[in-house]
């Protein structure tokens, strides 16, 4: 898929592809309401829009919002794009599917806040869960009955914790897809940190990407 990806906006990578693949397996149609959090270029929002769904996309980055808007127009898909913090722009709305490719890269001890600039798309606090935990706690509230949450993350950011938080929020949660891939530039630069934290073994330079699927009960 041809996408505009300016500097400072997270480019579609393996996690984007894995999440989009899972979106394409969901039974979407013209009546489906989809929310794509941390939309970046809008690639996942477009995957849902191509199925005919009514899609809303949200990102905290002004540059990402502008990029997603341009990409949805480039592909002649009508997607509502909002700038804001996760669910704030869609207060009071409900969705049949919520997708998210949030920041999940551990930044190490003492890095409690989000990243800045381009790093806003990947820095996620000391253990990579700064945004993941917020989504897991709050996204279930905007799901319709039987609604689905699809969330992609690295296994380095504690997949069992994601499953536990989603189940505590009332969802039936399981791993829907997995994929191994070599470290990209950001992960490679932090490989030494990950070794010290015990997240990878010495010399290990691959990560497992995981899509977690949570379903709200009827």
N, C-alpha and C positions, 0 to 999 in steps of 0.2 A: 504494500500500500504506500503510495506516494504521500509523504507528510512533510510539512514545513517544520523544521526543528532548529530554531535560532539558538545562539549561545545563551546559556543560563536556563534553558528548559531541558528537563530530563528526556533524553532520546529514547525511543522504544528499544528495548533490549529483551533478553531472554525472559525476564519476569513479565513484561508486557505481553509477549507472545503466548506464554503459558496461561495467563489470565484470560486473554482473548479467546484462546482455544476452549477454555471452560465456559465462557459466556456463550459461545456458539453451540454448546451442548444443552443449554437451557431452553425450555419450550416457550420462546418469546413470540409474540405476535403484535398486531396493531393496538391491542388493548393493554399491553404490558407497560408498566411504569418502571423505569430504570433510573437509578442514581449512581453516577460514577464519581467517587471521591478521589482526591489527589489526581486529577485527570491528566495533568501534564500536557502532552500534545493532543490529547483527545482520542488517542488510538483505540482505547477500550470502549469509550463512549460510541465511537463510530462502529465498532463491531456489533454493539447492541442495536444501533440505529439501522444498520443494514438488515436486521431481522424485522424491521418495521416498528420496533418499540418506540415509545415516547420517552426520550432520554433527557435527563438533567445532569450537567457536569459541574463540578465544583473544584476550585483550587485556591490556595491562599496566595499564590504568586500572581501578580498582575501580568507579568510576561507570559506565564503559562495560560492564563485565561484568554489573553489576546491570541495566542498561538492556537489554542483549541478552537476558538471561534473561527479563525481563518481556515483551519483544516476541515471543519465541518462544512463550511461554505464551499471549499475546494471540491469536496466530494458530494455536494448537493444534498446534504443531510441536515434536517432541522433538529438542532440540539440546543437546549437552553443552557447557557454557560454563565456561571456566577462566580464572583470572587468572594471568598469568605473562609471562615474557619470551620471545616468539616460540615456539620449539620446546620450551622447557624443560618445559611441562606435559604434553607428549605423547612424552616420551623412550621410544624402543623401539617406537613404533607406525609403521605405514606407511599411506599414503593413495593413492587413485587420482586425486584432484584436490586440489591446494592452491591456494587463492586468497589474495590479499593486496591491500589498499589501504593501504599504509603511509604514514607521513609522508614528503613529498618536496619540500617548499618550501625552497629555499635561504635560509639565515639570514644569510649574509655572512661575511666573514673574521673570525676570532676567536670565532666561535660554534660551538665544536667539540662541545658536548654536546647532548642532546635538549632539547626545550622543556619548559616547566613548566605545570602546570594545563591549561587548554584547549589551549594551544599544543603540548602533547605530541602532539596528533593531526596537526600539520602541520610544525612545525620539524624540520629534518633535517640540521643541521650546515651548514658553509659552502657546500657545493655541492648540497645536497639528497640526498646519497647515504648518510647515516649509517645508515639502516635498510635501504635498498634493497640495498646491497652485502652486508649480513649475510644477508638473505633469499636473494639470488642464490647465495651460497656454501653455505648450509646446507640450504635447502628441498629441493634435489635428492636429498639423502640419505634423505628420508622418503617419496619417491615409490616406488610399486610399478613394476615393469617395464611400460612403456607409459603410466605415469602422467603427468599434465599439471600444470604450474604456470601459473596465470593471474595476472599482476601488472600493476596499473594505476599509471601515473605521469604526471607532466607532462614534456613534451619539454624543459623548462628544466633537468631533472635528468639529462640526458645518456642518451638511449635507446641509442645505440651502446655505451655502457659496460655497460648492463644486458645487452644481447645478448652482448657479449664475455665477461662473467663467467659467464653461464649456459652458454655454449658451452664455456668452459674447465672447467666443472663436469660436462660430459658430456651436456648437453641439446641437442636440436635446437630452436633458438630463432628465432622470427620475430615480427614485429608482426602481431597478429590483428585489431586494430580501432583506429580513430583518430577523434577528434572535436575540433573547435575550439569554444571557448566564451569569452565575455568574462571578464575577471578578476573574481573575487569580492573581498570586502573585504580579506582578508589579502594577496592578490596585488597589489591596487591600492595598498595601503599600502607595499608594497615595490617598486613599479615603478621608483622612482628608483635603488634598489640594483641591480635587474636591468639597468637601462640602463648603470650604471657598470661592471658585470661583463661587459657585452657579450652578455647573454643575450637581450635584446630590443632593437629599434631605438627611437629617440626617438619618444615618443608612442604606441608600440605597447601595446595593452591587451587582447590576447587571448592565450590559450595553447592549445597542442595537447595533448590528453590521448591517451595511448597505452596499449593493453593488449598486453603481451608474453606470448606463449604459448610455453612450453618443454615439450618431450616427452622423457621418459627412454627411451632405446633399449631394445630387448629383449635 
